Every structure is written in C-alpha cells, then in structure tokens.
C-alpha cells in the first residue's frame, strides 16, 4: 500500500513536456540554420566531433533528473506494517443507476454525474463505516465489495458510465437483490442501502424485493436525481449532441423523475427519500442519518506505518545531474570507433 503526500507537485511534469517541445523546436531550427550556411557534408568536415545523438541523450538525462526531483517532492510513502484495528461503523452499499435515462441534463451536469457527485461527497464525510458500490441498469453488477478503502471507492465511482452494462432498462429490484449478498455478517443489523436513481422502474418487483430486504434488517434510503418536468436523453459523440433518443414512433423520449416509486421503496425499507437537487443538503441529511444509526464493532486490516521514499528519487535525480555534467556533447572516441550508428559510412 502506498500514499502520495503532496501529489499537486505532479503539475510540474508539464515543465518536462515544455522542455521536450522547446528541445525539438531548437533542433529543427539549428538544422535549418546550418543548412543555410553549408551543405551537410561540409558541416561534418567543419565540425567532425559534433554529435546529434549526445545532445539528445543529454536532454533525456536532464528530463529524467527533473522527473525524479518531482517524484521526490511528491514524497511517495509505502506501508510497512499491517495491523488489525477495531472500528465501529455501518455497512453502506450505494446502488447507482447507470441506465441511459441518467444522461438526461435536466439536472446539471447530468443525472449520472450528479449521482456520482452525491455519492463521492457522502463517502468523503464518512469516518469509520464500510462502503460498497453496485451499478445497475437492466441488470445489477457488483462494482466494489464492502471495504474501508474510501480512495478506491471514489476511484471506482469516477469510472462508472452508462456503457458499462450492456443490458439496458432500469431494474431497481436487481440492485436490491444484489445488495442482500453484500453484507457478510448474518447477525449484523446496521445494514444500509442507498439507491441513487431517477426512479424509473421497468418492472413491478422492486417493492417485493425491498420488503424481503427490510425483513433482513437492511434499511433502504433513496435519493432522487432529476426533475418532475424531465428532459430528453442526448446521444453525444466527443461531447457534441448529435441527436436525442426517440421512441418507435420517432418522438423524442422525455424522461422524468419518478419520486413516487423511490418514496415507496424507502418507506418499505424503513428509510427515507431525499431529493438530490442540492448536494450540500443531501450530504448533510445523509451524514446525520448515518451518524444516528447504531454502530457495530468490526475488524479491519490497515497499514499503520508508512515510510518516506523521497530519498531514493532524490538520489536518482542527483545521479542523472552528475551524469549530465560530465556528459559532453561531442562524440566519444571509443564510441566513435565502435561505429554503432554507422557514422563512418
């Protein structure tokens, strides 16, 4: 396990890119200028020791030195000691709707991005709870099992999109059914399922499955994303809207928030429904609800000690800098005799 202490220093890598562009431009400019002065054969006679390869090699060495210094500034740390720690928390499974209707832009930037924002903010406010993620459309798919690794949860969350499931439609019952397999402790009562969706449900099984989940002690909370007015479903390419989804009669499909279904599911699941328009309000309400639930003690494996690794990269950078200083741009005699690049032909 590793940590990056100051990852904002990675922005300095743009400096290396700029140096590469400048070097290439300079080499092209030098070549054109020399060609104006004399022919290539004459230039070889006038400056027989000049090496294009050595100039390029020196630039690569200098770039590697700068990259190593940047990584040293970031200060990567490696976990060295794994401990079993006891925590108190709730097991929370997020079921996120990734059907095509979630591309509607009646709520900015679109319903799916809003759902991901809400989930990310809720996870950010957690302290010692475990989280899992489910993606669902026509079918449900386990995205992340129950874990205390919030960084991984946010990473998996950002990669979710409407293309990840080939089975289209919206089957909330599939998500609820899959969530029932996530909780690994049969005696545990602090189980939470948070469904984030526009409420479209293409079958009538979700209420029955929600009732079965509630009997197992799973509390179901629902968050609605979208508006009652609704909006069309854009079909885009490279961020540009090509057209809007149409039905079999060539009419533009307008998808609307179905809060009624989400409210009914939350009531059956002994939870509450939350309107997802305002991210801050949703985060505050959800955090308050979760903090008031009974916590259960569980064991988790965690790295408790991390050691700095910046010194290795600092040493590598120093090596490259010294190498660059002693590396001359003229041809090396013994390399010239080897004729590796057919220079004597």
Secondary structure, 3 states (H helix, E strand, C coil): CEEECCHHHHHHHHHHHHHHHHHHHHHHHHHHHHHHHCCHHHHHHHCCCECHHHHHHHHHHHHHHHHHHHHHHHCEEEEEEEEEEEEEECEEEEEEECCHHHHCCCCCCCHHHHHHHHHHHHHHCCCCCEEEEEEECCCEEEEEEEECCHHHHHHHHHCCCCCCCCCCCCCHHHHHHHHCCCCCCCCCCCEEEEEEECCCCCCCCHHHHHHHHHHCCEEEEEEECCCCCCEECEEEECCEEEEECECCCCCECEECCCHHHHHHHHHHCCCCEEECCCHHHHHHHHHHHHHCCCCEEEEEEEEEEEEECHHHHHHHHHHHHHHHHHCCCECCHHHHHHCCCCCCC
